[in-house]
Amino acid sequence: MTIAVVILNWNGLHMLQRFLPSVTACTQGDARVIIADNGSTDQSLPWLAANYPDLQVIALDKNYGFADGYNRALAQVEADYYVLLNDDVEVTPNWWQTVVNTMEKDPRIAIAQPKLLMYDQRDTFEYAGGAGGFIDKLGYPFCRGRLFATLEQDHGQYNDIREIFWASGAAMFIRADVWRAMGGLDGDFFAHMEEIDLCWRVKNAGYKIVCCPAATVYHVGGGTLPKSSPTKTMLNFRNNLAMLYKNLPQGRMTPVLALRIVLDWVAALSFLLKGNGAECAAVFKAHRQYRSWKPALRSKRAAIKPKPTSCILAHSLLIQYHLLNRKHFSQLNF
């Protein structure tokens, strides 16, 4: 059994200097660390050559984004398990063994993640993954430990191994044969929502996804694009619609997408009223690009053959959170 821990880097020298020592120290035995460089123009490659000459480095010719960057890199890696690990993650002893041992016990588990806590507030769940991801019936993502922008403190309340809907791309374990069968991430997404889309496709194929909270990592988050970036807004809105179009079962796609488009317009108006015209424009740019994708999305949907899957909240998270004041995952009614 071999495990390839692949860190995708793009101009992240400061993150490599800060976090690569913990990754290499805690990743031994059957696991090896590989750096996939997305056409960095900083000193990442010279620094790696000087300080980690024994590490395998896959140098891509330009920035292909998170999605296609990993697709191109993992096409060059042979292993039984792939671990997609952000460059701003601090790992802990036995982090990978704990997750892989859980997956080895059940061949239906195709994807898993450890518990993600904040690097700077180490008793608080991290936004990008918490203790495992879910979506509601309208496709809004959330986590055990994070609903919208509300982050819970970790008191061990989510320490059980539980089936989830999606695993965070900040620290995602996936069986290599499943990765290849699924065709990897959707490269058209570039970045954001691509791991949720992959997990949904994996669930449509009959596999399980779990969180293994006995393994803990600490994530900085937001290292590539700030939270208020119009580019991030555009990618999130565009890719969420594309993901829903591809994966929603027949009979649910049309009504859900119609409502989501209206809710997106409401979000755009909210940005505008707050004086953030760039974010408002990003939402409408996302919709234009989504419409231009429709022919390609039809072909992808036909290949997926969507069906109902587990771990989707049957209610609206917007109503649960804003109207019913349910701010913690444990308060949600599944």
SVG drawing of the C-alpha trace seen along z (x, -y; Angstrom):
<svg xmlns="http://www.w3.org/2000/svg" viewBox="-40 -52 61 56">
<polyline fill="none" stroke="black" stroke-width="0.4" points="0.0,0.0 1.4,-3.4 0.2,-6.9 1.1,-10.0 0.6,-13.3 0.5,-15.9 0.8,-19.6 -0.3,-21.9 1.8,-25.1 1.4,-28.4 3.7,-31.2 3.4,-29.8 7.0,-30.0 6.1,-31.5 3.6,-28.7 6.1,-26.0 8.7,-27.4 6.1,-27.5 4.3,-24.2 6.4,-21.7 8.6,-20.8 5.6,-19.5 4.3,-17.5 7.7,-15.9 8.2,-15.1 4.8,-13.4 4.7,-11.7 6.9,-8.7 6.7,-4.9 4.4,-4.0 3.6,-7.7 5.7,-10.1 5.4,-13.9 5.2,-15.3 5.1,-19.0 3.1,-19.9 4.0,-23.4 1.4,-25.4 3.9,-27.5 5.1,-29.6 7.0,-32.8 8.4,-33.2 11.4,-31.4 9.4,-28.2 11.3,-25.9 14.8,-27.1 14.0,-26.9 12.7,-23.4 15.8,-22.3 18.1,-23.8 16.2,-22.6 14.4,-19.5 16.4,-18.0 15.0,-14.5 11.4,-15.5 9.7,-14.8 8.6,-18.0 6.2,-18.0 6.7,-21.4 3.7,-22.4 4.2,-25.0 1.5,-27.5 -1.2,-28.0 -3.9,-25.5 -5.9,-26.3 -6.7,-23.9 -8.8,-21.5 -6.7,-20.9 -3.5,-21.5 -4.2,-18.4 -5.5,-16.5 -2.3,-17.1 -0.1,-16.4 -1.8,-13.2 -1.7,-11.8 2.1,-11.5 1.8,-9.8 1.4,-6.1 0.0,-5.3 -2.9,-3.4 -4.1,-6.5 -3.8,-10.2 -3.9,-12.9 -4.7,-16.4 -3.1,-18.7 -3.1,-22.5 0.2,-24.2 -1.1,-26.1 -1.9,-23.0 0.0,-21.8 -0.4,-18.1 0.1,-16.0 1.6,-12.6 -0.3,-9.7 -2.5,-11.9 -2.5,-9.9 -2.3,-6.5 -5.5,-7.1 -7.5,-8.1 -6.1,-5.3 -6.7,-2.6 -10.3,-3.7 -10.6,-3.5 -8.9,-0.1 -11.6,1.4 -14.4,0.5 -13.8,0.7 -16.9,-1.3 -15.2,-4.4 -13.7,-6.1 -12.9,-9.5 -12.2,-10.7 -10.8,-13.7 -9.4,-14.4 -10.8,-17.0 -9.8,-20.5 -9.2,-23.1 -8.1,-26.7 -4.3,-27.3 -4.6,-30.5 -7.5,-29.4 -6.7,-25.8 -9.9,-25.0 -12.1,-26.2 -13.4,-24.4 -11.9,-25.7 -14.2,-27.1 -13.1,-24.9 -13.9,-21.5 -14.6,-21.4 -15.5,-17.8 -16.9,-17.0 -19.0,-18.7 -22.7,-18.6 -25.1,-20.5 -28.7,-21.5 -31.5,-20.9 -30.6,-24.1 -26.9,-23.2 -25.6,-25.5 -22.5,-23.9 -21.8,-23.7 -19.8,-21.6 -20.0,-19.9 -18.7,-22.8 -19.4,-25.6 -22.7,-27.0 -22.2,-29.9 -19.7,-32.2 -20.4,-30.8 -17.6,-28.7 -18.0,-26.4 -15.4,-25.6 -14.3,-22.0 -15.4,-20.3 -15.3,-16.8 -18.9,-17.0 -18.1,-15.8 -15.5,-13.2 -17.4,-10.3 -16.6,-8.7 -19.5,-9.8 -20.5,-9.5 -20.5,-13.0 -21.5,-14.5 -18.2,-16.1 -14.6,-16.1 -12.5,-19.3 -9.9,-19.7 -7.6,-21.2 -6.9,-17.6 -8.7,-15.0 -7.9,-11.3 -9.1,-9.4 -8.5,-6.0 -6.4,-6.4 -8.6,-3.9 -11.7,-5.9 -9.9,-9.2 -9.1,-7.7 -12.6,-6.2 -14.2,-9.6 -11.8,-11.5 -10.4,-13.5 -11.7,-17.0 -13.7,-19.0 -10.9,-21.1 -13.4,-23.7 -14.1,-24.7 -10.5,-26.1 -11.0,-26.5 -13.8,-26.4 -16.6,-23.8 -14.6,-21.3 -14.1,-18.9 -17.8,-19.0 -18.6,-18.2 -16.2,-15.3 -17.6,-14.0 -21.1,-14.2 -20.1,-12.2 -18.4,-9.6 -21.6,-9.3 -23.6,-9.0 -21.3,-6.0 -22.3,-4.3 -19.3,-5.0 -19.2,-6.5 -17.3,-9.5 -16.4,-9.9 -14.7,-12.2 -12.1,-10.6 -11.9,-13.1 -9.2,-11.1 -6.8,-12.6 -6.5,-16.4 -4.8,-19.0 -4.7,-22.8 -5.5,-25.0 -4.8,-28.7 -7.3,-29.1 -7.7,-31.9 -4.1,-31.8 -4.7,-32.1 -7.7,-34.4 -9.0,-36.6 -12.6,-36.1 -13.8,-39.4 -12.3,-38.7 -14.7,-39.3 -12.9,-36.4 -13.6,-34.1 -17.3,-35.3 -17.6,-34.6 -16.0,-31.1 -18.2,-30.1 -21.5,-31.3 -20.7,-29.9 -19.3,-26.6 -22.2,-26.0 -24.7,-26.3 -22.7,-24.1 -22.4,-21.5 -26.1,-21.5 -26.8,-21.2 -24.5,-18.2 -25.5,-16.2 -29.1,-16.9 -31.5,-14.0 -34.1,-14.4 -37.1,-16.3 -35.1,-18.3 -32.7,-20.1 -35.1,-22.6 -36.9,-23.9 -33.8,-24.0 -31.8,-25.9 -34.7,-28.3 -34.8,-29.2 -31.1,-29.4 -30.8,-31.9 -33.4,-34.1 -31.5,-33.8 -28.3,-34.7 -30.0,-37.9 -30.9,-38.7 -27.3,-38.1 -26.1,-40.4 -28.6,-43.1 -27.3,-42.7 -23.7,-43.3 -24.8,-46.4 -26.7,-47.8 -23.6,-47.4 -21.6,-49.4 -19.7,-46.4 -20.4,-46.8 -17.5,-44.5 -19.0,-41.6 -22.5,-42.3 -21.0,-42.3 -19.2,-39.1 -22.5,-37.3 -23.8,-38.3 -20.5,-37.4 -20.9,-34.0 -24.4,-33.6 -23.2,-34.5 -20.4,-32.0 -22.7,-29.3 -25.1,-29.9 -22.3,-29.6 -21.3,-26.2 -24.8,-24.6 -23.9,-22.5 -20.9,-21.0 -22.8,-20.5 -25.5,-18.5 -22.9,-16.1 -21.3,-15.8 -24.7,-15.3 -25.5,-12.5 -22.3,-10.7 -23.0,-11.0 -26.6,-9.7 -27.6,-11.5 -29.7,-9.8 -30.8,-10.6 -27.9,-10.4 -27.5,-10.5 -26.3,-13.3 -28.2,-16.2 -30.2,-18.4 -33.8,-18.1 -34.5,-21.7 -33.2,-25.1 -30.1,-26.1 -31.0,-29.7 -34.3,-29.3 -32.7,-27.1 -29.9,-29.6 -31.5,-33.0 -35.1,-32.5 -34.9,-29.7 -31.6,-30.9 -29.9,-27.5 -26.2,-28.4 -24.7,-25.0 -24.7,-21.8 -26.2,-19.8 -29.3,-22.0 -30.1,-21.0 -33.0,-18.6 -31.8,-16.0"/>
</svg>
